[in-house]
Amino acid sequence: MIRIFTHISTSGTALAIAYLLGSASGSFAQRNETRANDSNTPLHLLQPDYPVPYGIVKKENVLSDLNRIYNYLNQVTPTAFVDSKTGQPVTDLTKIDQHTVLQKGDYRIVSYEWGVTYSAMLLAAKVTGDRKFREYADKRLHFIAESVPYFKKTSQEHADWGTAGPLRGLVDPHALDDCGAMCAAMIKATRAGSTGNFRPLINSHIDYILHKEHKLKDGSLARNRPQPNTIWLDDLFMGVPALAQMGKLTGDKKYYDEAVKQVLQISDRMFNKEKGLYMHGWVEGMTEHPQFHWARANGWAILTKVELLDVLPENHPGRAKILQLLKAHIKGLAARQSGSGFWHQLLDRNDSYLETSATAIYTYAIAKAINSGWVQGLTYAPMALLAWNAVSTKINPQGQVEGTCVGTGMAFDPAFYYHRPISPYAAHGYGPVIMAGAEVLQLLNNNAFEINDSSVQLLQKK
């Protein structure tokens, strides 16, 4: 029992207590037992002992959470270069050398996780009308785009210094992680009216995704680790949203076609139709594929489908199949939401710990699907609000997101997933939580809710 408890954030006091009092399987014990009887008390109206807040989400609370996260991130993600030997600022980019590095903050502003965060900030600005969220993304994306030519030139002139220094992944990508999410964010910023010169990087990154990333014979995105010709479910998100956004930016159907192809081919191999869940990894040549339904990878998969549907033309021949996959995935995830509103690290193993980043992605994806009319709000809105209530308990007073699994490779044994550490410095949590909060706000703007017979219900229009 103690081992399970150590995975739970210390900020979620009620949740932690519930874990201590629950059974070894991780279920929550019912602690609100009454001595009243049915003849003198309406027992059905007694207040349940929920482990997270239960009820209709308040817009002002969501805005407060988003602002707190913004204030924290704005302080700990500087846009500056320094000399790694002296610690002095480097402001003249014509004088950069092999010791020039990004000023250290709490997170890497050129990582794929921060590509998600930039996209999330743009969404928060659109939903809330508050320009500071967009300015956060614009400032950092402009800083990166303006710096790239200097590092690119220097790396060509001084090959012994290493390729492009602190911007090497963007200038010379060697994996989808290096460029896919950042590329999608730069296209979204361009479409939102940003004046940054992102197009050279966008073109380079799309070229990498289309022509340089390792693929199977049928063109499916793949890697050669941990085994040759391995498909990582994560790579749906690392490649497809950028392609979809490029289709929207240029109007060229070939990008939509490639995006749809990747989702369908990878889903054919990795989506378990009976469970409505994806396995994390698929290896060419394996006769049996161990199915570990890792939560965040399923998050990347559902986020990919949502991102694709958001821009895919209504008349595209692949749209119906993508929508069908999304509905099946949401149904599978809904069946595995825990009684606390969170989802487990391994979705179908309830003795694995409850994880924040995946829960936030599902919150966003389900709310977005409702807001877009892809699934019925009457069915899924209450669980989306419950999920947000759960996620909100992991935003600490400083604006940090707790309970997020750190970066994770691929394994074919359960212990690997069960015991991945969690950390408020795991960058994977921030973009998803901001996206979830913004989309839940939109859900609240679009709908009315009520407490009917003690439960949260969407209020249907008469």
N, C-alpha and C positions, 0 to 999 in steps of 0.2 A: 504493500500500500504506500509506503514512504517513497518508493521508486517512482510510482505514478505521480505522487504529489510534487516531486522535485521538478517536474516539467511544467508546473502551473505557475504563472506570474504571481508574484507576491502582492500585486495591486488588486487582484480579483479576490478579495477576502471571502466573499460569500461562496464563490466558486471553489476556492481552496478548502473551505470548511466542508462543503458538500463532498469533495473528493475524499477527505479524511473520514467522513462518516459513511461514504458509499461502500459498496462491496468491492472486492479485489478486481472485478471485471470492469471497474470504472463507472458503474451506474450510480445515479444519485439517490441517496436515501431520502425518504419522505420524513421530514422532521416536524411537521406541523400537525401533530395529532391532537384531537380535541376530546374533552370529556363530556361535551354537550351531547344531547341525544336528539333524535329526529322529531320528537314531539314538542320540544321547547325551543328549537333553533333551526332556521333554514340552513342546513349544513352545506348546501350547494353554493351558498353565498360566502362561506368562510374564505379568507384570504389565503391562497396557496403560498408556499414557501419557495418561491422561484429562486434559482441560483444566479440569475442575471435579471436586470430590469425587464418587466413584462408590461406591455401596454402599447398605446399609440405613441409613436416617436414624435417628439416635438422639434419643429424646424429650428427653433432658437438653440436647442442643444446640439443639433448637427452642425450648425454654423459655428458654434463655440468650439466644437471639436476640430473642425477644419481650420479655424483661425489659430488654434493652439499648435497644431501640427505645422502650419505655415510659419508661425513665429519661430519655432524651433529650427526648422530646416533653413530658413533664411539666415539664421545666425551661424549655422555650422557647415555651410557649403559655400565657401568663399570662391570668388572668381579672380585668381591672381596666380602669378608664377613667382617662384623664389629660387635662389641658388641653394642647392642642397648642401653645399659645403659651408657657406657663410650664413645662410638663413636670410639674406638680404633680398628685398623685392627685386624682381626683374620686370621693368616696365617698358624697356626698349627692346622690342622683339627682333630687331636687326642684330642684337648682341647676344642672342641665346647661344648656349653651348651644351656640352654633354652633361652639365650639372644642373641644367634648368629643369625644374619639376613643378607640378601643380602644388600650390599651397595646400597643406593638409587640413582637411576638415574631418567631420565624422563619417562622410560618405564620398565615394568617387563620382564626380559629376560627369564623367564620360562613360559610365558603365551601362549595361543594358537595363539594370534595375532603375537607373536614373532616367533612361529613355522612357520607361513606364511612368516615372514621376512627372516628367515634363508633360507628357500627354494628359496625365491626371490633373495637373495644374491648369492646363488649357480648358479642360472640361469644367473644372470648378469655377473658372472665370466666366464661362458661358452660362452656367446654371445660376450662379449667385449674382452676376453682374459686377463683381468686385474685381477691378483691374489688377490688384496686387498679385493675384494668382498667375495671370498671364505674364505680368512683368517679371515674375520669378523665372518662368521658363524662357522668356525672350532674352533676358539679361545673360543667362548662362549659355543658351544656344548661340547667341550673337558672339559672345566671348570665344566660344569654341571655334565657330566658323571663321572668325577674323584671325585666329591664331594659326589655324591649320596651314595656310600657305607658307608661313615662316618656318615651321617645323618640317614641312615637306621639302622645301628648298635646302635647308640645312642638312637634312638626312641624306639628300642626294649628293651634296658636296662633301660630306664627312661620313661615309658609310661606317667607319669604325666606331662612331658614336651610338649606333643603334638606330633603327628605323623610327624616325619621327618622335623620339623621346616619349613624353607623357601622353601623346595623342596617337601612339602607334597603332592602336586597334582601329581607330577611325580612318587613319591615312592608309594603312596597309592591313586590312582585316584578314585574319586567318581562320575565323570561325564565325558562325552566325551570331554568337553572343557579342562579338565585337561591334556589330553594325546594325543588326535588324531593328531593334527597338528604338535606337537613336535615329535611324533613318525614318521610321514611321513618325516619330515625334517631330522631326524637322519638316516633313511633308505637312503634317497637321498644322504646325506653326505657319508655314507658308500659306496654306489654305485659309488660315485665320487672319491673314493680313500682315504677318511679320515681314519686315524689309531685309532680313538677314540674307546673306549670299550663301544659301544652303545648297543650291543646285549642284555644284561640283561634287560635294560629298554624297548627296542623294543619288546622283548618276553612278558614282563609283560603287556605292553600296548595293544598288539594284543590280549592277553588273556582277558583283560578287555573288549575290544570292542566285542569280539566274545561271551563271556560267562557271563559277569557280568553287563554290561549295561542293563537297563530296556528295555524290548521289548514287542510288542504286541504278540498275540497268533500266528500270522503268521511269527514272527521273525523280524518284522520291528522295527528299532531303535525308541525309544520313551522316554518320560519323564513323571513324575507325577506332573508337574507344567506347566502352572498355573492351569490346570485341570488334573484329573487322565487320564492316557493313551493319552497323547498329543504328536503328532508328530511335531517336529520343523523342518522346512526346513533346517535350519542351520546345523542340525545333519548329513545331507548327507556329508557335507564337514568335519565335525568333526570325521567321522568314515571311510568313503569309501576310500579316497586317501591313508590312512595308509594301509588298506587291499590290495589295488591295488599295492602299492609299495612292500608290503610283498610278493605278488605273483611274482613280478619281481625279488625280491631278492632271493627267494627260488626256484622258478619254480613250486611251488605247486599250482595246478589248483583250490584247494578249496578256496583260498583267492580271486581269480578272480570271482569264482562262487558267493561267498557271496557278493562281491562288486556289481556285476551286479544285484543280487536279491534285494539289498537294493534300488538301483536307480529305478528299474522298479516298485517295490511295492509302494514305497513312491510317485513316479510320478503318478501312477495310481490313487492315492487318491488326489493329490495336484496340478497336472498340468492341467491348463485350456487350452484345445486344441483350443478353439475358439480365445482366446487372445494370446496364445503362452507364457503365464506367469504362475508362480507358486503362490499359496497363501502362506502366511507365516506359518500358523498353522492349524492343523487338529486335532479335538478332537473326540475320540471314544465316541459314544453315542449322539453326536449332530445330530439332524435331518436336520438342515441347517448349512452350514459352511460359516461364513462370509469371504469374500475373500479380504484380504488386501495384495496387491502385493508389499510388502516392497522390496526396491531396493537391499539392501545388501544381504538379504536372497536369492533373485534371483541370486545375484552374487555368493554366496557360491554354489548354485545349478549348475550354468553353469560351474564354476571352477571345481566342482566335475566330471562332465562329461568329461571335457577336460583332467583332470588328469587321469581319468580311461582309456580313449581312447589312451592316450599317451603310456601306457604300456600293454594294453589288447591285447593278441595275435590276429592276423588277422583272425585266424580260430576259435575263440571262438564263440559259438552259440549265445551269447547275444550281440555281437558287433554291428550287424546291427540295433538292436532296440535302443541301446544307441546312435548310430550315428544319427538315425532318430529323437530322442528326442533332440539332440544337434541342429540339423538343424532347427527344429520347434521353439526351444527356441530363437535361434539367430534371426530368422525371426520375432518373436514376439517382441523382444527387439529393433530390427532395426526400427520397425514401431513406436516406442515411444521415440526415441532419440529426444531431444529438438533442436531447431534451434541454440542453443549455443554450441551444442556438448555434453552437460551433459545429464544425466537422472535424473528424479525427484525422491524424497524420496519415494513416492508412485507412481509407474510407470505409472499408468493410471489416475492419478489425477494431472493435470498440474498446479494447484494452490498450490501444495506442493513444498517445496524448492528443489533446485538442489544440488545433493550430490556427493562428490568426490570419496569416496572409491568404491562405486558401479560402477561409471563411469570408474574408473581405472580397476576394475575386468573385465568389459565388453570389455574394450579396449584390455586387455591381451587375453581374451578368443577368441574374434573375430580374432585378429591378429594370434593367435596360430592356430586356425581352418583354416585360409587361408594358413599359412606356412606349415601346415600338409596335405593340399590338401583335407580337409573335406568339405569346402565350397568354392565358387568361389570368387577369389580376385577381379575380374571385378565388382562384385556386391557389396562386403562389404568392400574392402580396403579403399575407400574414407571416409566412415563413421568412420572407425577405426582411420584414421589419424586425422579427425576432433575431435574425442573423446580425442586423445592424446593432441592435441593442447589445448583443454579445460582443461584437467588435469594439463598441464604444467603451466597454470596461477595460480594454487593453490600451487605451490612450492615456498615458500617465500625465500628471500635472505639468510636466515639462514639455509635453507634446510628443514624447517618444511613443512608438508603437511596440508593445511588448508581445511576447509569445510567438514570435516568428521563427520558423525553422531556418537555420543558416543555409548557405549554398550547399547543394546536394548533388552528388554524382548519381550513378546508376548501380544497382546491386541486384542480385538474384537470391538474396536471403533476407528474412524479416528483421533480424537484429540491426542491420544497417539503418533501416528507416525508423525503427522504434526509438533508437537512441541518438538520433541527430540532435545536436544542441539547439537551443533557442537563444535569441539575443535581441535586445532593443536596437542593436547596431547592425542587425541583418537588414540590408537595404531593401530586400524584397517586399517588406511590409508596407512601405510608405505610399507608393503609387496606388496599389490596390485599395488601401483604406481611404485615400482622398477620392478615388473614383467611386467607391461605394457610397461615401457620404454625399457626394454630388448627385449621384443617380437616385439615391433615396430621397433627397430633397425634391428632385423632379417628380418622383413617385407621389410624394405628399402634395406637390403642387397640382398634380393631375387628378388626384382622387381624394375622397373623403373616407374616413374610417370611423368605426364606432366600437364600443365595447358592448357586445350583445351576449347576454347570458354568461358573463364573465370572460369571454374570449374576444380576441381582436378579429374584427370582420371588416372587409371592404364594404362600404355603404353603396349599394346599387342605386343608380338613378331611377327614380320613379317614372 
